[in-house]
Amino acid sequence: MAIQPWRATCIQIGSVVASDATTREEAWTIIEGNLANAIAHIEAACTGPTPPRLVVLPEFAFQGPPRATPVRDWIERACATIPGPITERLADVARRFGIYVAGNHFEVDPRWPDRYFNSSFLLDPDGAVILRYRRINTASWTSPHDILDEYTAAYGEDGIFPVADTELGRLAIFPCGEIIVPELSRVFMMRGAEVLLHPSNEPISARSEAAKICRAAENMCYLISTNVAGGIGFSLTGDEKGGQSQIVDYNGNYLAFEAASDESVAASAMIDIEALQAGRRDTGMGNSLLRSRWHMYQSHFAAAEIYPANALLQKPITTLADLVPVHEAAIANATKAGILR
């Protein structure tokens, strides 16, 4: 099936943090305000001269991060299911404009009511949730890896590394700091992903900016990365700024780049999936995928175990202090493997 070029737009918006709220009512007043701001910016993009087929919102756009809020309080005050009240509001916009909407929020799953996940999602033009990815690489809240046996039994491999096959191409999504974990993007590419959606909420750094170029180029994927506007969620004073939302092509070239940290829908570009597919089939030197010898690395990855799996299977965390023994075990494993000394 032919895939015509289509437009993607980064919805770079600010986010009022709900972690200072002391009641659920107060927290959801903040969340509703953030939702209204997001919807207004999506509407502006879709009624402008170059309307998108897909938009990407920042990480933590609606609730902000929990900061030091205890797990139980954060679940009761600010978390929601997917699908749920946050995605339902965005689904209305998706249906109204016939677009795909990608975003991120803290999610609670009835299977594990005493845990929450940092979840990224994609809605299709009918408003259906067609992707839900729960952050794996984190040391701040529960990861599927922390309850791996139970999680795999419930959702399988497709639920851990989901890729959606759509009329726009094959899409995957993951948030923020996971851009610096090359294995994650690689697995998504191996599962067929052609476009990596990246909701983010982080200060500008050389490491993350370089990683965005690398993840796109080394996997021959488009990357659509939307950062928060204004102060990042973990900045108590707001002095650490976000911004620099960007769209990168499969050769690592910028197609769009919003240099400022202000609210903006200016980072917008055309995505050409058929050109990407042709590039992946090319036998010239520009096709790095064709020359990659993954077989040579399999034994090293099979033997590697640093951060322990199932570390929170028996007991969920209540505060960040509960993660200290897990971190210590990871350091011990890295030392044993000869990585640390």
C-alpha positions, 0 to 999 in steps of 0.5 A: 500500500502506497503511503503518501507524505504526511505532516507531523507537528510538535505541540510544544506547550508548558505544563503546570505541575499537579504535585503540589496539590493536596486533594484530587479535586485540586490536582484535577483542576490543574490537569484540566487546565493543562488539557485545555491548553494542549487542545487549544494548541492542537486546534491552532495547528490543525486550523493553520495553513499547514495542518498535520496528520499527527501531533506529539505532545510533551511528556508530563504535559497534563500532570507534571512529574510526581516529584517527592509525592508518595506513590499512594497519594500520587495515584489517588490525586493525579493518575488515570487509566488509559483509556481514561479521562485524559485520553478521552478529551484528546480523542474528541480532538482526534476525531474532530480533525481526523488526526493521530495524537501522541502524548504521555501521562502517569497511568494506573492499571487496575491489575496493579492498583498500588503502582503507577506507570509513566505511559506514552500513548497514541490515538488514531483518528477514530480516537482509539488508543492504538499504542500504549508504552510504559517506560522501561528504563527508569529508577523513579517509579515502577517499570514493566521490568520490575514486575517482568514475570507478571507483566509478560504474562498479562501483556506479552512481548507486544505489550512491552515493545508495541509498534502500531502499523498504520496508514502513516507507517509503523509507529513506536513511542517512548518518552524523554530520557529513554532517548539515551538508551540505544537498545530501546529504539533498536528493538522498536526498529527491529519490530518494524518501527519507521517513526519514533515518537518522543514526548519529552520533559527535560533540560537541553543537554549535549547528551540528549541532543546528540542521542536524538540524531543518533537514534534516528540515523542509526535506526533509519527512522524518523524521530518526532521529539516534542519537549515541554515549553518553559521550565521542566517539570523537575525544576522547582524554580523553573530555571531549567528550561525545555524547548528545542522540539524537533523532527529528524529524518532517517539520515539524521538531518533536522527537518524542523527545529524550535530553538526557543523554549516558548509555547509553539507549534512551529516545529512541523515537517513532512514525513516521507515513509516511502523514501525511508523504505527505499533507503532501507533497501538501498545497497549503498554505503548510506544504508547502515542497517544493511551492514549491521552484524547483530549476530556478533553481539547476541552473546554479550547481551544474553549474558548481561544483567545489571539492573535486576528484573522482578525487583519489585514483584513482591512489594511495590515502592511507596517512596523513592527510598524503597529503590535504594536496595535495587540500585545497590544490586545494580551497582553490585552486578555492574561491578561483578561484570567488570563494568565498574571497579 
